[in-house]
Every structure is written in structure tokens, then in C-alpha cells.
């Protein structure tokens, strides 16, 4: 008797199924005939090397062949020999002394590093996003110098540096004529301060001034009192600075003799009567 199969199982087996086609992949493929032959040859070669007898070897003397140089190398050697012979046969008396002139002097290492730092700062400033900036009230504590003042200061520094490095042996005695004498450093500094003060006064905003009542606390004396005080000070200085050694002895002469006390008293009594 045939075994009974459940109707549900028969229905699943006989029904239509949407199956997908799958390619089979060989995971452990066998080597090809070429690979096997190559492996056999390799094993045979290794066996021959291991079974080789060193006693069958014979010593041979190597023959060193002379390799000729290249045409370019020969030409280069010829030019070098000609240059060496020309240098050895050169007469030093034909040389002439010439003064070297520095046309384009290279900048100093400090100037190069400073310029690089300035370029880096400028690049950072140009690439800085303005959205990160915040508005703030600025207070001018130390005013920066202008571009012209910075350039002037750089020129002065370069001039001082060249003066310190200048060799005195190159100087020649020449009669100098002073046509336009330069001012002193103190005068220049004072003039700069005056210019800054004038610029501040001209740029000052008068609307910021507040009206205040003036109070005279220490009134000045009149000109007559000042003149009198000056004369008094001169008189005191003359007395203090006077030297007694300069005095000379002189005989006094009585021209108009003064009346005595008794005569004065009698004259007063007669006047009262």
C-alpha cells in the first residue's frame, strides 16, 4: 500500500512557486594541469639543487675585459684637461683689480621673517569671517602711528644700520659747507608733539564740552605790584651778593651841620608861644 500524503503537503508541492535562478560557485576548485606541471617541475628543480655534488665543480679564472668609455665621457674628460691646463698656464699679472658694486643687495633674515609674518597676518585678516565680529565701543588709549611715520622710522633704522656697518677706511677728507643744518633730535621730537597736539585740537569735537561757571581762586596781582616785587628781589640779590672787600675808606665832610637837640627844643618853644 502506498503511504498516504497529507493533502496540504501535496497542495504546496503541486502549486506554482516563484523561484529565482541562482548561479553555483565552486568554492574549492581543483588545480589545472598547467599548475600541476609547473609544481612538479619546481619540485624536481629543488631536488636537483639539494642532490648536487660540489666535488664535481671546477675552479675557473675570470677574464677581465677592458670596457671602453662612452664618447660623451671622453669629450668631457678632454674639456676638463683643457680647463686645468689653461688654469695652470694662466698669468696672474694679466688680472686687473675692479671694485665690486652691489646692485641688488639681498634683504636680511630678520627682514624676510618679518615680511613673512606680515603676509601671514594680512592673509589671516583677509580670510577672517566678518560674521564673527561683534560691535564694541572702542577706547583709544595709544594711537598708532600713520603709514608715513612707519616708513620714515624704517628709513631711519636702515640709515642707522648702514652708518654702524660703514667702514671708516672708505672715507675721504672733504671740506664741508653747512647749507641747511638739520634740527636736533629733541627739536624733532618737540615738533612731532606739537603737530600731534594741533591735530588733536583741530579734530576735537566742541559739542562734547559742558558749560561750567569759572571761579577765581587765586587772582593775579596787578602789573605795578609785580614790577615792585621784581625790583625788590633785584635789590635784595644786590645786597646779598655785595662784597665788603670792594668798599673803600673815605673821609666824611660836614657841609651842612645839623642843629643840636637844645636848639631844636628852643625853636619849638618859641614857636608854641
C-alpha positions in Angstrom: 0.0 0.0 0.0 1.2 3.4 -0.8 1.8 5.8 2.0 -0.7 8.5 2.4 0.5 12.1 2.0 -1.2 14.9 3.6 -3.3 17.0 1.2 -1.8 20.3 2.4 1.7 19.0 1.6 0.5 17.9 -1.9 -1.1 21.2 -2.5 2.2 23.0 -1.6 4.3 20.7 -3.8 1.9 20.9 -6.8 1.3 24.6 -6.6 3.1 27.3 -8.5 6.2 28.8 -7.0 8.1 32.0 -8.0 11.7 30.6 -7.8 14.8 32.7 -8.8 17.7 31.3 -10.8 21.0 31.1 -8.8 24.4 30.5 -10.3 26.5 27.9 -8.5 30.0 28.9 -7.4 32.8 26.4 -7.0 34.4 27.2 -3.6 37.3 24.7 -3.7 38.3 24.3 -7.3 41.0 21.7 -8.3 44.2 23.0 -9.9 44.6 22.8 -13.6 47.0 20.6 -15.5 49.4 23.5 -16.2 49.6 24.4 -12.5 50.3 20.7 -11.6 53.0 20.5 -14.2 54.7 23.7 -13.0 54.6 22.5 -9.4 56.2 19.2 -10.5 59.0 21.0 -12.4 59.7 23.2 -9.4 60.0 20.2 -7.0 62.3 18.4 -9.5 64.5 21.6 -9.7 64.7 21.8 -5.9 65.6 18.2 -5.6 68.4 18.6 -8.2 69.8 21.5 -6.3 69.7 19.7 -3.0 71.3 16.5 -4.5 74.0 18.4 -6.4 77.6 17.3 -5.6 80.1 20.2 -5.0 83.0 18.0 -5.7 82.1 18.0 -9.4 82.7 21.8 -9.6 86.0 23.0 -11.3 87.7 26.3 -10.5 88.0 28.8 -13.4 90.0 32.0 -13.7 87.8 35.0 -14.6 88.9 37.2 -17.5 88.6 40.9 -17.0 87.6 42.6 -20.2 88.5 46.3 -20.9 85.4 48.3 -21.2 85.9 51.5 -23.3 84.3 54.7 -22.1 81.5 56.4 -23.8 82.1 59.2 -26.4 80.4 61.8 -24.1 82.7 60.8 -21.2 85.8 61.1 -23.4 84.8 64.6 -24.6 84.1 65.7 -21.0 87.5 64.4 -19.8 89.2 66.3 -22.7 87.4 69.6 -21.8 88.4 69.1 -18.1 92.0 68.6 -19.0 92.0 71.7 -21.3 90.5 73.8 -18.5 93.1 72.5 -16.0 96.0 73.2 -18.3 94.5 76.7 -19.1 94.3 77.5 -15.4 97.8 76.3 -14.7 99.3 78.3 -17.6 97.3 81.4 -16.8 99.4 84.5 -16.0 98.1 86.3 -12.8 99.8 89.6 -13.9 97.1 90.0 -16.6 94.4 90.4 -13.9 93.0 93.8 -13.1 91.6 95.0 -9.8 88.0 96.1 -10.1 85.7 97.5 -7.5 82.6 95.4 -6.9 79.3 97.3 -6.9 76.3 95.8 -5.0 73.4 96.5 -7.4 70.7 94.4 -5.8 71.5 93.6 -2.1 69.6 90.7 -0.6 67.4 91.5 2.4 68.4 90.4 5.9 67.0 87.2 7.5 65.1 89.3 10.1 63.5 91.4 7.4 62.5 88.2 5.5 61.0 86.6 8.6 59.2 89.9 9.5 57.8 90.2 6.0 56.6 86.6 6.1 54.8 87.3 9.4 53.2 90.4 8.0 52.0 88.4 4.9 50.6 85.7 7.2 48.8 88.3 9.4 47.4 90.0 6.2 46.2 86.7 4.9 44.5 85.8 8.2 42.8 89.3 8.2 41.5 88.8 4.6 40.3 85.3 5.3 38.7 86.2 8.7 34.9 85.8 8.6 33.2 89.1 9.3 30.2 87.3 10.8 32.2 86.5 13.9 32.9 90.2 14.6 31.0 91.9 17.4 30.3 95.6 17.8 32.0 97.2 20.8 32.8 100.7 22.0 36.5 101.4 21.2 38.6 103.5 23.5 41.8 105.0 22.0 44.5 104.5 24.6 47.6 104.5 22.5 47.2 106.0 19.0 49.0 104.0 16.3 51.4 106.0 14.0 50.5 106.7 10.4 51.9 104.7 7.5 54.2 107.7 6.6 55.6 107.8 10.1 56.2 104.0 10.0 58.0 104.3 6.6 60.1 107.2 8.0 61.1 105.2 11.0 62.1 102.2 8.8 64.2 104.6 6.7 65.9 106.0 9.8 66.6 102.4 11.1 68.1 101.4 7.8 70.3 104.6 7.8 71.5 104.0 11.3 72.3 100.4 10.5 74.2 101.4 7.4 76.1 104.0 9.5 77.1 101.5 12.1 78.3 99.0 9.5 80.1 101.6 7.4 83.9 101.3 7.2 85.7 104.4 8.1 88.6 103.5 5.8 86.5 104.4 2.8 86.0 108.0 4.0 87.8 110.8 2.2 88.6 114.2 3.7 86.4 116.9 2.1 85.7 120.5 3.1 82.0 120.5 4.1 79.8 123.6 3.7 76.8 123.7 6.0 73.9 124.9 3.8 70.8 123.6 5.5 71.6 122.3 9.0 69.3 119.6 10.3 67.4 120.1 13.6 68.3 118.3 16.8 66.6 115.1 17.9 64.9 117.0 20.8 63.7 119.7 18.4 62.2 117.0 16.1 60.5 115.2 19.0 59.1 118.5 20.3 57.9 119.4 16.8 56.2 116.0 16.5 54.4 116.6 19.8 53.3 120.0 18.7 51.9 118.5 15.4 50.0 115.8 17.3 48.6 118.4 19.7 47.5 120.6 16.8 45.9 117.7 15.1 44.1 116.7 18.3 42.9 120.3 18.8 41.7 120.6 15.2 39.9 117.2 15.4 38.4 118.0 18.8 34.6 117.9 18.9 33.4 121.1 20.6 29.9 119.7 21.2 31.3 117.4 23.9 32.2 120.4 26.0 30.0 121.2 29.0 29.4 124.8 30.2 30.8 125.5 33.8 31.0 128.5 35.9 34.5 129.8 36.4 35.7 130.6 40.0 38.7 132.9 40.5 40.6 131.2 43.4 44.0 132.8 43.0 43.7 136.2 41.4 46.9 137.6 39.8 48.4 140.8 41.3 48.4 144.0 39.3 51.4 144.8 37.0 52.6 147.6 39.3 52.9 145.1 42.3 54.7 142.6 40.1 57.1 145.3 38.9 57.7 146.5 42.5 58.3 142.9 43.6 60.8 142.3 40.8 62.8 145.5 41.8 62.7 144.4 45.5 64.1 141.0 44.6 66.8 142.6 42.5 67.7 144.9 45.3 67.9 142.0 47.8 70.1 140.0 45.4 72.4 143.0 45.0 72.7 143.4 48.8 73.3 139.7 49.3 75.8 139.5 46.5 77.7 142.6 47.6 81.3 142.1 48.6 82.6 144.1 51.5 86.1 143.9 50.2 85.1 146.3 47.4 84.4 149.1 49.9 86.9 151.9 50.1 87.6 154.1 53.1 86.6 157.8 52.6 86.8 160.9 54.8 83.4 162.4 55.5 83.0 166.2 55.2 80.2 168.0 57.0 78.7 170.6 54.6 75.5 171.5 56.4 75.7 170.9 60.1 72.6 169.8 61.8 71.2 171.8 64.8 71.6 170.3 68.3 68.8 169.0 70.4 68.8 172.1 72.6 68.4 174.4 69.6 65.6 172.3 68.3 63.8 172.4 71.7 64.2 176.2 72.0 62.9 176.7 68.5 59.9 174.5 69.3 59.2 176.5 72.5 59.4 179.8 70.6 57.0 178.5 68.0 54.5 177.5 70.6 54.5 181.0 72.2 
